Amino acid sequence: MTSKELLYIEDSLGHENFMKSCSTKTASKLTDPTLSSYIGSLAQKHTDLANKFLNLL
């Protein structure tokens, strides 16, 4: 793997972790259970994507 590819994966991991963090915080603050559940599922999706990027290493 080239250094440019590693930088891309590192950048992608950072973005996924940021989105996971934002989604988790937002889901915990929402009062609408349907919307909170949906945002929680987005947090899980970003966790899964981050894990997929980690598996590339």
Summary of the structure (lengths in Angstrom):
residues: 57
radius of gyration: 13.6
end to end distance: 8.9
largest distance: 45.7
contacts: 137
relative contact order: 0.17
helix: 89%
strand: 0%
